[in-house]
């Protein structure tokens, strides 16, 4: 003999399950955004390093660049 949930019990468990699944999807979306952001940061880091090397070749190893003004000075010993 099988039993059935009352309509209220069924509705409540369905609501909880739906809410649980929605929250899981939010977490998945956040993780995807995080993954994309980390990949973007890695790419920016590579671009920064490449450009930094180009500036070192142009201005020298001891150059100090003010990124606010663009002024290039030499490191004092």
HELIX and SHEET records of a PDB file:
HELIX    1   1 UNK A    7  UNK A   59  1                                  53    
SHEET    1   A 2 UNK A  63  UNK A  65  0                                        
SHEET    2   A 2 UNK A  72  UNK A  74 -1                                        
END                                                                             
